[in-house]
Amino acid sequence: MANKVISQMGLPKSIANIFAARNILTSKDALSLTEFDLMELLDVGMSDVNSAVTHISEMTCPPYQTALSLMEERVQNEYLAGHLTTRLKGLDEALCGGVPFGALTELVGPSGIGKTQFCMKLALLAALPTACGGLNGRAIYIDVESKFSSRRLIEIGAESFPEVFQLERMAQEMAGRILVLRPTSFAEFTESLQQVKLSILQNQIKLLIIDSMAGFVSGENDRDMKAPKQHSLGWHISFIKSLAEFSRIPIVVTNQVRSQNCDELVQYPFQAENKHEIVKDPERLNSHLVAALGIHWAHAVTIRLVLESDSGQRYIKVAKSPISPPLAFPFIITSSGISLISDNGIEVKGPEIHSIHCQGFDDFLTSVGPSYNG
């Protein structure tokens, strides 16, 4: 706005020419001076100066908008930007179409809850032809914890998209569109990220998945973390965010959970006396799981989806989104990947929005076996 050219604002030609002759070319040049300074520089009367300044101000200032128009504009922009559908109807509706392009989406939850299953399904959706609801491109999958399984990927594809995978050599083609990187050290992970930017331009990359960031990077609350490592975390946050904005592709990152320590559980002085009781109570400890990466990372993500378990039932919860209320969807994992039990989200309120539950999860894993967990 401040760099608008005065000659294009519709001022009387005589006044506009004087501004140009005095090298006052933009609205910033004019509005940075007082009326008396302008009167002296332009050698015109105060009435002409006031009239010109008023007109320049009106042309420079953005028009007012109502809260309703801002909301409608935000929603419209989300739709126009594009989304990668998750094929989970209720979740896609809550996110206005799915995982947004040009933004950072985080999946956080305990190990074995289904984060990798979710990621593999998204990778397939990025590779599928557009006629089948995919992006008809390639996906980069940075497999930090070596959980990616090509066999499971093909199984998910064959069960979810039989009309595509039954075609000759289509399974090989879809799998060939997913580029898997397996860094074995923090330095290799950093190098992989730096290579991704060039790969996005050269290989028609439509999705980047990092599974998981917590594999090499400690959160801010790690007492033993060294300063250089904390600095590295800041670099990764900035780089991944800028990569999302630059490439305009969806970036999905998984994050593990950890238990809060005793000091973190006590938020207020009056709780200090009951600290040991809290630690001894497994139910209360269980309700104090937090994301492994710290608060700086939490602020960096646009959307946070929490995958959790309560009394043996898995839920995927929209814990952070600029366009959706906090909602939780019960889900199961089958041979086709994650499936919602109901498309009607359960409204979440208060502290439950940011809590991460893992109640009854160990028993649940034992009963269903390890094949569909990840």
C-alpha positions in Angstrom: 0.0 0.0 0.0 2.8 2.5 0.9 4.5 1.9 -2.4 1.5 3.0 -4.5 2.5 5.4 -7.3 1.1 8.9 -6.9 0.8 9.4 -10.7 -1.7 6.5 -10.8 -4.0 7.8 -8.1 -6.1 10.2 -10.1 -4.8 13.4 -8.7 -5.3 16.6 -10.9 -2.6 16.5 -13.5 -1.1 19.8 -12.5 -0.6 18.6 -8.9 0.6 15.1 -9.9 3.3 16.7 -12.2 4.5 18.8 -9.3 4.9 15.7 -7.1 6.8 14.0 -9.8 9.1 17.0 -10.4 10.0 17.0 -6.7 10.7 13.3 -6.8 7.8 12.5 -4.4 6.7 9.4 -6.3 4.9 7.1 -3.8 2.3 7.5 -1.1 5.0 6.7 1.4 7.1 9.6 0.1 4.2 12.0 0.5 2.7 10.8 3.8 6.1 10.7 5.5 6.2 14.5 5.3 4.1 17.1 7.2 1.7 19.4 5.3 4.0 22.3 5.9 7.0 20.4 4.4 4.9 19.5 1.4 3.7 23.1 1.0 7.3 24.3 1.0 8.6 21.6 -1.4 5.7 21.8 -3.8 5.3 25.5 -3.6 1.5 25.3 -3.5 -1.1 26.5 -1.1 -2.2 24.7 2.1 -5.6 23.9 0.6 -4.1 22.1 -2.3 -1.7 20.2 0.0 -4.6 19.1 2.3 -6.7 18.0 -0.7 -3.8 16.0 -2.2 -2.9 14.4 1.2 -6.5 13.4 1.8 -6.8 11.9 -1.7 -3.5 10.0 -1.3 -4.5 8.7 2.1 -7.8 7.4 0.9 -6.2 5.7 -2.1 -3.5 4.2 0.2 -5.5 2.9 3.1 -7.1 -0.5 2.6 -10.9 -0.4 2.9 -12.5 -1.6 6.1 -13.8 -5.1 6.3 -16.3 -6.7 8.6 -15.5 -9.8 10.6 -17.9 -11.8 8.4 -16.2 -10.7 5.1 -12.7 -11.6 6.6 -14.0 -15.0 7.6 -15.5 -15.6 4.1 -12.3 -14.5 2.5 -10.2 -16.8 4.6 -12.4 -19.8 3.8 -12.4 -19.0 0.1 -8.6 -18.7 0.1 -8.4 -22.1 1.8 -10.5 -23.6 -1.0 -8.6 -21.9 -3.8 -5.2 -22.8 -2.4 -6.0 -26.5 -2.8 -6.1 -29.5 -0.6 -4.9 -33.1 -0.5 -8.0 -35.2 0.4 -7.5 -37.7 3.2 -10.5 -39.8 2.0 -11.8 -39.5 5.5 -15.1 -37.7 4.8 -15.7 -36.2 8.3 -12.1 -35.0 8.6 -12.0 -33.6 5.1 -15.1 -31.6 5.8 -13.7 -30.3 9.0 -10.5 -29.2 7.2 -12.5 -27.7 4.3 -11.2 -30.2 1.8 -8.3 -32.0 3.5 -4.6 -31.4 4.1 -4.0 -27.8 2.8 -1.3 -26.9 0.2 1.4 -24.5 1.3 1.0 -25.3 5.0 2.5 -27.5 7.7 0.3 -30.3 9.1 1.4 -32.3 12.1 0.3 -35.7 13.2 1.1 -36.2 16.9 0.5 -39.3 19.0 2.0 -42.3 20.8 4.0 -44.9 18.9 1.7 -47.5 17.2 -1.4 -45.3 17.1 -1.5 -45.1 13.3 0.5 -42.0 12.2 2.6 -44.0 9.7 -0.5 -45.7 8.3 -2.0 -42.2 7.8 1.2 -41.0 6.1 1.4 -44.0 3.7 -2.2 -43.4 2.6 -1.5 -39.7 1.9 1.6 -40.7 -0.1 -0.6 -42.9 -2.3 -3.2 -40.2 -2.7 -0.5 -37.8 -3.9 0.6 -40.4 -6.5 -2.8 -41.5 -7.7 -4.1 -40.1 -11.1 -6.3 -37.0 -10.7 -9.3 -39.0 -12.1 -9.1 -41.1 -9.0 -8.9 -38.1 -6.6 -5.1 -38.0 -6.4 -2.6 -35.4 -7.3 -0.9 -37.4 -10.1 2.6 -36.6 -8.9 5.4 -37.9 -6.7 5.8 -37.8 -2.9 9.0 -37.6 -0.9 8.8 -39.7 2.3 11.7 -39.0 4.8 11.5 -42.2 6.9 13.5 -41.2 10.0 12.5 -44.1 12.1 12.5 -46.8 9.4 8.8 -47.5 9.8 7.9 -47.2 6.1 6.8 -50.6 4.6 6.4 -50.9 0.8 4.5 -54.2 1.3 2.0 -52.4 3.6 1.8 -49.5 1.1 0.8 -51.8 -1.7 -1.8 -53.5 0.6 -3.3 -50.2 1.5 -3.4 -49.2 -2.2 -5.0 -52.5 -3.3 -7.6 -52.5 -0.6 -8.4 -48.7 -1.0 -8.2 -48.4 -4.8 -8.8 -51.8 -6.3 -9.9 -50.3 -9.6 -6.4 -48.7 -10.0 -4.2 -51.4 -8.5 -5.8 -54.3 -10.5 -4.4 -52.7 -13.7 -1.2 -54.3 -15.0 1.9 -52.9 -13.4 -0.1 -50.0 -11.8 1.1 -51.1 -8.3 4.7 -50.8 -9.4 4.1 -47.4 -11.0 2.3 -46.0 -7.9 5.1 -47.3 -5.6 7.7 -45.9 -7.9 6.2 -42.4 -7.5 7.0 -42.4 -3.8 10.6 -41.5 -3.1 11.8 -42.7 0.3 14.8 -41.2 2.1 16.2 -42.9 5.2 18.7 -40.6 7.0 20.7 -42.4 9.7 22.0 -39.3 11.5 20.9 -35.7 12.3 23.4 -34.4 9.8 22.0 -36.7 7.1 18.5 -35.6 8.0 19.5 -31.9 7.6 21.1 -32.7 4.2 18.0 -34.5 3.1 15.9 -31.5 3.8 18.3 -29.3 1.8 18.1 -31.6 -1.2 14.3 -31.7 -1.1 13.9 -28.1 -2.4 15.7 -28.9 -5.6 13.8 -32.3 -5.9 10.5 -30.5 -5.7 11.3 -28.5 -8.8 12.8 -31.3 -10.8 10.5 -34.3 -10.0 6.9 -33.0 -9.8 6.8 -33.5 -6.1 3.2 -33.0 -4.8 3.7 -34.0 -1.1 6.5 -34.1 1.5 6.2 -36.4 4.5 8.7 -36.4 7.5 8.1 -39.4 9.7 9.2 -38.3 12.3 10.7 -35.0 13.3 11.2 -36.2 16.8 13.4 -39.0 15.7 16.5 -36.8 15.6 15.4 -33.6 17.2 14.9 -33.2 20.9 12.2 -30.8 22.3 13.0 -27.7 24.2 12.1 -29.3 27.5 14.9 -31.9 27.3 17.1 -31.0 30.2 20.2 -32.5 28.6 19.9 -30.8 25.3 22.9 -28.8 24.1 22.7 -25.3 22.7 23.7 -26.2 19.2 21.0 -28.8 18.9 18.4 -26.3 20.0 19.7 -23.9 17.4 19.3 -26.6 14.8 15.7 -27.1 15.7 15.1 -23.4 15.0 16.7 -23.8 11.6 14.6 -26.8 10.7 11.4 -25.1 11.7 12.2 -22.0 9.6 13.3 -24.1 6.6 10.3 -26.4 6.6 7.8 -23.5 6.9 9.6 -21.6 4.1 9.6 -24.8 2.0 5.8 -25.1 2.4 5.2 -21.5 1.4 7.7 -21.7 -1.5 6.5 -24.9 -3.0 2.8 -24.6 -2.3 2.6 -28.3 -1.6 1.3 -30.0 1.6 3.9 -30.9 4.1 3.0 -33.5 6.7 5.2 -34.1 9.8 4.7 -36.7 12.5 5.6 -36.1 16.1 6.0 -38.5 19.1 4.7 -37.9 22.6 6.5 -38.0 26.0 5.4 -37.8 29.6 5.7 -34.6 31.5 8.2 -34.6 34.4 7.2 -33.8 38.0 8.1 -30.2 37.7 6.0 -29.7 34.5 3.0 -31.3 36.1 3.0 -28.7 38.9 1.8 -25.5 37.2 0.8 -23.6 40.4 2.4 -23.2 43.9 -0.6 -24.8 45.6 -0.2 -28.0 43.6 3.4 -28.6 45.0 2.1 -30.4 48.1 0.2 -33.0 45.9 3.1 -33.5 43.4 3.9 -37.0 44.6 0.2 -38.0 44.6 0.0 -36.9 41.0 3.0 -39.0 40.0 1.7 -42.1 41.8 -1.7 -41.9 40.0 -1.3 -43.5 36.6 -4.6 -42.1 35.3 -3.5 -38.5 36.0 -0.1 -39.1 34.6 -1.6 -40.7 31.5 -3.6 -37.5 30.9 -0.4 -35.4 30.9 1.3 -36.7 27.8 2.7 -33.9 25.6 4.1 -33.6 22.1 7.8 -34.5 22.1 8.8 -31.4 20.2 8.3 -28.2 22.2 6.3 -25.0 22.1 8.3 -23.4 19.2 7.4 -26.3 17.0 3.8 -26.2 18.1 3.5 -22.6 17.0 5.0 -23.4 13.6 2.4 -25.9 12.5 -0.8 -24.7 10.8 -2.8 -27.8 11.6 -2.2 -30.3 14.5 -4.0 -33.6 14.4 -3.7 -35.6 17.6 -4.1 -39.4 17.3 -4.9 -40.8 20.7 -6.6 -43.7 22.5 -9.2 -43.5 25.3 -10.4 -46.8 26.9 -9.1 -48.7 23.9 -10.9 -46.6 21.2 -8.7 -44.6 18.9 -9.5 -41.0 18.0 -8.1 -38.5 15.5 -8.6 -35.0 16.9 -8.4 -31.6 15.2 -6.5 -29.9 18.0 -5.3 -26.8 16.0 -6.7 -25.4 12.8 -7.5 -21.8 11.7 -10.7 -23.0 9.9 -12.1 -25.8 12.1 -13.4 -26.1 15.6 -11.8 -28.8 17.8 -13.4 -32.1 16.8 -12.6 -35.7 17.5 -13.4 -38.6 15.2 -13.2 -42.3 16.3 -11.3 -44.5 13.9 -10.1 -48.0 13.3 -7.2 -49.4 11.2 -8.0 -52.0 8.7 -6.2 -53.5 5.7 -7.1 -50.3 3.7 -5.6 -48.1 6.4 -7.4 -45.6 8.7 -11.2 -45.6 8.5 -13.5 -43.3 10.5 -16.2 -45.1 12.5 -18.4 -42.0 12.2 -18.1 -38.9 10.0 -19.8 -36.8 12.7 -17.1 -35.2 14.8 -17.4 -35.1 18.6 -16.9 -31.5 19.9 -14.0 -31.1 22.2 -13.8 -28.4 24.8 -11.4 -26.9 27.4 -8.2 -28.7 28.4 -9.3 -31.8 26.3 -8.4 -29.9 23.1 -4.7 -30.1 23.8 -4.5 -33.2 25.9 -3.1 -36.5 24.5 -4.6 -39.7 25.9 -3.2 -43.2 25.7 -5.6 -45.0 28.0 -6.1 -48.7 27.4 -3.8 -48.6 24.3 -1.3 -51.3 25.4 -4.1 -53.8 25.9 -5.7 -52.7 22.6 -2.4 -53.3 20.7 -2.1 -56.8 22.2 -5.6 -57.8 21.1 -5.3 -56.7 17.5 -1.7 -57.6 16.9 1.1 -55.4 15.4 0.3 -55.7 11.7 -1.8 -52.6 11.3 -0.2 -50.3 13.9 2.3 -47.6 13.2 
